[in-house]
């Protein structure tokens, strides 16, 4: 019985290895051509990671890339403490500090709970800013962004109508 189980497991392993080799061959060659990937190389070789870009530190509001996109962080946030006890972001962006800091206040939606009730302080589910908001780095995009804003679409349609 053990011999049969061993033989079956060996056959299963051999068939898996053969099928994965075929699948890899299909990934890298289709119709005699190599498929394009963002890796720019074979998928079975670990490539050297690209160097990290410098974080932008320009303090200007960036245009959003798509509707409802959370605003990006326009400054460095290295060593900002955001944990259960402290949120460094709120030292400038809370309702109480925006007049002094001249930073934009976080949206009123950040002060609402799940039922839509307004809270005195930031909602716990909106407390960790980097869940949604990110800094930007000075680098070339991997893919072109073909997003067209609704205002741009409406203007184009209006111009075509005239």
N, C-alpha and C positions, 0 to 999 in steps of 0.2 A: 504493500500500500504506500509506504514511504517512497519507494522507487518511482511509482506512478506519479505521485504528487511532485516529486523533484523533477521528473521529466516534463510534466505539464508546466511547471513554473519556468523551466528553462526555455521551453517552446514559446511560452507567453512573452518572456523577456526578449527572446530573439526576434519575435514578430514585432514587438514594440520598437526595438532598435531599428529594424528595417523600415517600419512605417514612419518613424520620426526622421530618418535620413531622407526618405522620399518627400516628406512634407517640407523639410528644409530645402531640398532641391527645388521644389515647386515655388517656395518663397523667393529664392534668389534668382530663379530662371523661369521665365514664362514666355514661351515662343522664342527661346534662344536669347532673350534680353534680360539683363539684370534689372530687378525692380528698384525704383528710387525709394529711398528712406531718408529720414532726418539724420540717421546715424552716419551716412556716407561711408559705409563699410559693411563687412559681413556681420550678420547678427550673432554669430557664435564666438566672436572675439570681443573682449572687453576693451573698449576704446578709452584713451586718455580723456578725462573730462575737460571741457573748455575752461579757460580762465574766467573767474568771476568778474563781471563788469563793475565799474565804480558806481556807487549809489548816488543818484542825483540829489543835489542839495540846493535847489533853486527857489524854494518857497513860492511857487506860483501854482495856481489851480490848473490841472491838466484836463483837456477835453476827454470826455468819457468815450470809450470805444463801442459801447452797446447800451441799450436802454436798461435802466435800473442797476447799472454797474456801480458798486461802491466806489467812492472817490479814492484815488491813490494818495499815498502819503508823500508830500513833496519835499521831505527833508529827511536827514539821517535819523535813525532811531536806535543806533548802536547803544548798548548798555541801558536802554529804557527798561525799567522794572515794571512788569505787568504780571501780577500773580494774585492770589487770593487776598493779600493784605494791601497791595499798592497798585495803582494804575497811573503811571507817569503821564500818559496821554491826557488824562483828565486834569492835570495841573495847568494846562493851557486851554483845553477844549470843553471844559464843563461850563454850564450856564453861569456859574459864579465867577469864572476867571476870564471870559472872553473879552470883556471891556479892557482889562488890564493887559492881556497878552496880545490882543488884536487877532487872535486865531479864530477860525470859524467854529461856531458852536456845533456840537454833534446834533444830529437830527432829533426832532422831538420823538420820532419813532423809537429811539434808543431809551427813552424814558417811559415806555409803555410795556405792560405785561402782556401775556398771551391773550387775555380777555379784552384788551384795549383800554385798560385802566391806566391812568397816568400815575407815575411814581415820583417820589421826591428825589430819588437818585437814579443812576443808570440801571437799567434792568440787568439782572444777572446773566441773562442769555445774550446780552449785547456788551458785556463787560470786557471780553478779551478781543481787543480791536483787530489784531492781526488774523483773526479767523476770516475776516472779509477784506480788510484794507491792507495794501502792500506798498512797499517802497518801489521805486523804479530804478533800473540800472541803465547806464549808458552803453547800449549794445544794439546791434542790428537785429531786427526780428527774424525768427526762423521761417515764418510764413507771412505772406502779405495779408493784410486785413482788408477785406472787401466789404465791410459793413458800411451801409449808407443810412444816415440818420433820417428819421421821418420828415423833419423839416426840409432837408435837402430833396427828398423825394417829392414832397408837396410843391416846392419851388420849381422843380424840373417839370412836373405835370402842368403847373400854372403857365409856365413859359411856353410849353408846347401848345396849350389851348389858345394862346394869343397869336 
